[in-house]
């Protein structure tokens, strides 16, 4: 966790799911209860409005409502990353400026894209991130994820880190993430303030070995994943490996079988939230898949299955 204005953010920053009721409306009491649970897991910070938060089914008004309510509720207990991705440089900058005004510690942004075919050149991507950086005084985390369909070269990322003031963090969740992290750290040097892991920690151990200093994970069991990072940071590789091997079946189940629905299913099972249903047209987990998730989690006795009982 960041402890001063000059210290980099490190550790586990899981994604908070967005909680809806059975009609698909935001359930704010359960949303804030979800946040309290996550903080009680011992997180170093959290991330909101990410893809695993179903940000793509939220209106602009709902985004603003959630950002303000969550940041006010967190009240500085942990730093909060707010995802402000938008294809428009202007609108992404405006979202980022608003998030900063409400108390965000950092914004996370994907490169501009639209649909399956609209992509931008490296020069346009550079200018996009420069526009976002110029609008704020907090760090920007570049989300390098397959969902954007945009290839971000190591050379481009390193150049942005060197030449764009607030671009300092990089969440790498593409195939062969560890190799890309190594190249990014070697190419960007001290300008790479935060080389981070993502994708529900499915590649966490390899990414830590490559030099990752933080991880954006799923939101349900940070009490199990957080100690892996802390052991690694303390130089206890054996404990980190043992912790990762213990958690890997659950991480794999979330990443490969459940995706963004895993956190809410676990939270409802544990009595933290009232409804795990995603917003339509997304559909709930297949019942057999959900059962497998819960059984896999129970073997590890995570806080998510006990906190609300």
C-alpha positions as CSV (number, residue, x, y, z in Angstrom):
1,X,0.0,0.0,0.0
2,X,1.2,3.6,-0.6
3,X,2.4,5.1,2.6
4,X,3.6,8.5,1.4
5,X,3.2,10.8,-1.5
6,X,6.5,9.5,-2.9
7,X,6.0,5.8,-2.3
8,X,4.6,3.6,-5.1
9,X,1.4,1.7,-4.7
10,X,2.0,-2.0,-4.2
11,X,0.1,-5.1,-3.2
12,X,-3.4,-6.5,-3.9
13,X,-6.1,-4.2,-5.3
14,X,-9.1,-6.5,-6.1
15,X,-11.9,-5.4,-8.3
16,X,-15.2,-4.6,-6.6
17,X,-18.2,-6.1,-8.4
18,X,-21.3,-3.9,-9.0
19,X,-24.2,-5.2,-7.0
20,X,-27.7,-5.2,-8.5
21,X,-31.0,-6.3,-7.1
22,X,-33.3,-8.8,-8.8
23,X,-34.7,-6.1,-11.1
24,X,-31.3,-5.0,-12.2
25,X,-31.2,-1.8,-10.2
26,X,-28.1,-0.9,-8.2
27,X,-28.4,-2.2,-4.7
28,X,-26.4,0.5,-2.8
29,X,-26.7,-1.0,0.7
30,X,-25.3,-4.3,-0.5
31,X,-22.7,-2.5,-2.6
32,X,-21.3,-0.7,0.4
33,X,-21.5,-4.0,2.5
34,X,-19.4,-5.6,-0.3
35,X,-16.8,-2.8,0.1
36,X,-16.6,-3.3,3.8
37,X,-16.1,-7.0,3.4
38,X,-13.3,-6.4,0.9
39,X,-11.5,-4.0,3.2
40,X,-11.8,-6.6,6.0
41,X,-10.0,-9.0,3.8
42,X,-6.8,-7.0,4.4
43,X,-6.5,-5.5,0.9
44,X,-4.0,-2.8,0.1
45,X,-6.5,-1.0,-2.1
46,X,-9.4,-1.7,-4.4
47,X,-10.5,-1.1,-8.0
48,X,-14.0,0.0,-9.0
49,X,-15.9,0.3,-12.3
50,X,-13.6,-2.3,-14.1
51,X,-14.8,-4.8,-16.6
52,X,-15.3,-7.3,-13.8
53,X,-17.5,-4.6,-12.3
54,X,-19.8,-4.8,-15.3
55,X,-18.8,-1.2,-16.1
56,X,-20.0,-1.7,-19.7
57,X,-23.7,-2.0,-18.6
58,X,-23.7,1.1,-16.5
59,X,-25.0,4.5,-17.4
60,X,-22.8,7.6,-16.9
61,X,-25.1,8.7,-14.1
62,X,-24.7,5.3,-12.4
63,X,-20.9,5.5,-12.8
64,X,-20.9,8.9,-11.0
65,X,-23.2,7.7,-8.3
66,X,-21.1,4.6,-7.6
67,X,-17.8,6.5,-7.6
68,X,-19.0,9.1,-5.2
69,X,-20.8,6.7,-2.9
70,X,-18.0,4.2,-2.7
71,X,-15.2,6.8,-2.2
72,X,-17.2,8.5,0.5
73,X,-17.9,5.1,2.2
74,X,-14.2,4.0,2.0
75,X,-13.3,7.4,3.5
76,X,-9.6,6.9,3.0
77,X,-9.4,3.5,4.6
78,X,-7.6,2.2,1.5
79,X,-6.7,3.8,-1.8
80,X,-9.2,3.4,-4.6
81,X,-8.5,3.0,-8.4
82,X,-11.3,4.2,-10.5
83,X,-11.6,2.8,-14.1
84,X,-12.4,5.7,-16.4
85,X,-12.0,4.0,-19.8
86,X,-13.7,5.7,-22.8
87,X,-12.9,5.8,-26.5
88,X,-13.0,9.6,-26.5
89,X,-9.9,11.4,-25.2
90,X,-12.1,14.3,-24.0
91,X,-14.6,12.1,-22.2
92,X,-11.9,9.9,-20.6
93,X,-10.1,13.0,-19.4
94,X,-13.4,14.3,-18.0
95,X,-14.2,11.0,-16.2
96,X,-10.6,10.9,-14.8
97,X,-10.8,14.5,-13.6
98,X,-14.2,13.8,-11.9
99,X,-12.8,10.7,-10.2
100,X,-9.8,12.6,-8.9
101,X,-12.1,15.3,-7.5
102,X,-14.1,12.6,-5.7
103,X,-10.9,11.1,-4.1
104,X,-9.6,8.5,-6.5
105,X,-6.0,7.5,-5.8
106,X,-5.4,6.4,-9.4
107,X,-7.4,5.9,-12.7
108,X,-7.2,2.8,-14.8
109,X,-7.7,3.2,-18.6
110,X,-7.7,0.9,-21.6
111,X,-6.5,2.2,-24.9
112,X,-9.2,3.7,-27.1
113,X,-11.1,1.2,-29.2
114,X,-14.6,0.4,-30.4
115,X,-16.2,-2.8,-31.4
116,X,-14.2,-5.5,-33.2
117,X,-12.6,-3.3,-35.8
118,X,-12.0,0.3,-34.8
119,X,-8.5,0.7,-33.5
120,X,-6.0,3.6,-33.3
121,X,-2.4,4.0,-34.3
122,X,0.4,4.1,-31.7
123,X,0.7,7.9,-32.3
124,X,-3.0,8.3,-31.5
125,X,-2.8,6.1,-28.5
126,X,0.1,8.1,-27.2
127,X,-1.8,11.4,-27.6
128,X,-4.9,9.8,-26.0
129,X,-3.0,9.0,-22.8
130,X,-1.2,12.3,-22.8
131,X,-4.6,14.1,-22.9
132,X,-5.8,12.0,-19.9
133,X,-2.6,12.7,-18.0
134,X,-2.8,16.4,-18.7
135,X,-6.2,16.5,-17.1
136,X,-5.2,15.1,-13.7
137,X,-2.6,15.0,-10.9
138,X,-2.9,11.3,-10.0
139,X,-1.3,8.3,-11.6
140,X,-2.7,6.6,-14.7
141,X,-2.7,2.8,-14.9
142,X,-2.6,1.5,-18.5
143,X,-4.8,-1.6,-18.8
144,X,-3.1,-3.9,-21.3
145,X,-5.9,-6.4,-21.8
146,X,-7.1,-8.6,-24.7
147,X,-10.6,-7.2,-24.4
148,X,-9.5,-4.0,-26.2
149,X,-8.1,-5.9,-29.1
150,X,-5.3,-3.4,-29.2
151,X,-1.6,-4.4,-29.3
152,X,0.4,-2.2,-27.0
153,X,4.1,-2.7,-27.7
154,X,6.6,-2.6,-24.9
155,X,8.3,0.2,-26.7
156,X,5.1,2.3,-26.7
157,X,4.4,1.6,-23.1
158,X,7.9,2.5,-22.0
159,X,7.9,5.7,-24.1
160,X,4.6,6.7,-22.5
161,X,6.1,6.0,-19.0
162,X,9.1,8.2,-19.8
163,X,7.3,11.1,-21.6
164,X,3.8,11.3,-20.1
165,X,3.8,12.5,-16.6
166,X,1.0,10.5,-14.9
167,X,1.4,7.3,-16.9
168,X,3.3,5.2,-14.4
169,X,1.4,1.9,-13.8
170,X,0.8,-0.9,-16.2
171,X,-1.6,-3.8,-15.6
172,X,-0.4,-6.5,-18.0
173,X,-2.9,-9.3,-18.6
174,X,-2.1,-10.5,-22.1
175,X,-0.7,-13.9,-23.0
176,X,2.9,-14.4,-21.9
177,X,2.4,-11.6,-19.3
178,X,5.5,-12.4,-17.4
179,X,7.8,-12.1,-20.4
180,X,6.1,-8.7,-21.3
181,X,6.6,-7.5,-17.8
182,X,10.3,-8.3,-17.9
183,X,10.7,-6.5,-21.2
184,X,8.8,-3.5,-20.0
185,X,10.8,-3.2,-16.8
186,X,14.1,-3.6,-18.7
187,X,13.1,-1.1,-21.4
188,X,11.3,1.5,-19.2
189,X,13.6,1.4,-16.2
190,X,12.7,3.7,-13.3
191,X,9.8,5.2,-15.3
192,X,7.9,2.0,-14.7
193,X,6.7,2.8,-11.2
194,X,4.1,0.0,-11.1
195,X,4.4,-3.1,-13.2
196,X,1.3,-5.0,-12.2
197,X,-0.4,-8.4,-12.7
198,X,-4.0,-8.9,-13.5
199,X,-6.4,-11.5,-14.9
200,X,-7.6,-12.8,-11.5
201,X,-4.0,-13.7,-10.5
202,X,-4.0,-16.7,-12.8
203,X,-0.4,-15.8,-13.7
204,X,0.5,-14.2,-10.4
205,X,3.5,-16.3,-9.4
206,X,5.2,-16.0,-12.8
207,X,4.4,-12.3,-12.9
208,X,5.9,-11.8,-9.4
209,X,9.1,-13.6,-10.6
210,X,9.1,-11.2,-13.5
211,X,9.0,-8.1,-11.3
212,X,5.4,-7.3,-10.7
213,X,4.8,-5.3,-7.6
214,X,1.0,-5.3,-7.5
215,X,-2.0,-7.2,-8.7
216,X,-5.6,-6.4,-9.6
217,X,-7.5,-9.6,-8.7
218,X,-11.0,-10.9,-8.4
219,X,-12.9,-9.4,-5.4
220,X,-14.0,-12.4,-3.4
221,X,-10.9,-13.9,-1.7
222,X,-8.2,-11.3,-1.2
223,X,-7.6,-12.8,2.2
224,X,-6.1,-15.8,0.5
225,X,-4.3,-14.1,-2.4
226,X,-2.9,-11.1,-0.4
227,X,-0.6,-13.2,1.8
228,X,1.0,-14.5,-1.4
229,X,2.1,-11.0,-2.4
230,X,3.1,-10.1,1.1
231,X,5.3,-13.2,1.5
232,X,6.9,-12.5,-1.9
233,X,7.6,-8.9,-0.9
234,X,9.1,-10.1,2.4
235,X,11.5,-12.4,0.5
236,X,9.8,-15.6,1.5
237,X,9.5,-17.3,-1.9
238,X,8.7,-20.7,-0.4
239,X,5.7,-19.3,1.5
240,X,4.5,-17.4,-1.7
241,X,4.8,-20.5,-3.8
242,X,2.9,-22.6,-1.2
243,X,0.2,-20.0,-1.0
244,X,-0.2,-19.8,-4.7
245,X,-0.3,-23.6,-5.1
246,X,-3.0,-23.7,-2.4
247,X,-5.2,-21.0,-4.1
248,X,-4.6,-22.0,-7.7
249,X,-7.6,-24.3,-8.1
250,X,-9.9,-21.5,-6.9
251,X,-8.2,-18.9,-9.0
252,X,-8.4,-21.2,-12.0
253,X,-12.1,-21.9,-11.4
254,X,-12.8,-18.1,-11.3
255,X,-10.7,-17.3,-14.4
256,X,-11.6,-20.2,-16.6
257,X,-15.2,-21.2,-15.6
258,X,-16.9,-18.2,-14.0
259,X,-15.3,-14.9,-15.0
260,X,-16.9,-11.8,-13.5
261,X,-19.7,-13.7,-11.9
262,X,-17.6,-15.6,-9.4
263,X,-17.2,-12.8,-6.9
264,X,-20.9,-12.1,-6.6
265,X,-21.8,-15.8,-6.4
266,X,-19.3,-16.3,-3.5
267,X,-20.6,-13.1,-1.8
268,X,-24.2,-14.2,-2.0
269,X,-23.3,-17.7,-0.7
270,X,-21.6,-16.1,2.3
271,X,-24.5,-13.7,3.0
272,X,-22.7,-10.5,2.1
273,X,-25.0,-9.5,-0.7
274,X,-28.7,-10.3,-1.4
275,X,-28.5,-10.9,-5.1
276,X,-25.7,-12.2,-7.3
277,X,-27.5,-11.7,-10.6
278,X,-25.6,-9.7,-13.3
279,X,-27.3,-7.0,-15.3
280,X,-29.2,-8.3,-18.3
281,X,-28.3,-9.4,-21.0
282,X,-25.6,-11.1,-19.0
283,X,-27.0,-14.3,-17.5
284,X,-26.3,-16.0,-14.1
285,X,-23.8,-18.8,-13.7
286,X,-24.8,-22.3,-14.8
287,X,-26.0,-24.0,-11.5
288,X,-23.5,-26.8,-11.8
289,X,-20.7,-24.4,-12.4
290,X,-21.7,-22.3,-9.4
291,X,-21.8,-25.5,-7.3
292,X,-18.3,-26.3,-8.4
293,X,-17.1,-22.8,-7.5
294,X,-18.6,-23.0,-4.0
295,X,-17.2,-26.4,-3.3
296,X,-13.7,-25.4,-4.5
297,X,-13.9,-22.3,-2.3
298,X,-15.1,-24.2,0.8
299,X,-12.0,-26.3,0.8
300,X,-10.0,-23.1,1.5
301,X,-12.3,-21.6,4.1
302,X,-12.2,-18.1,2.7
303,X,-13.6,-15.1,4.7
304,X,-16.2,-14.6,1.9
305,X,-18.1,-17.6,3.1
306,X,-18.0,-16.6,6.8
307,X,-18.1,-12.7,6.9
308,X,-21.8,-12.3,6.4
309,X,-23.0,-15.2,8.6
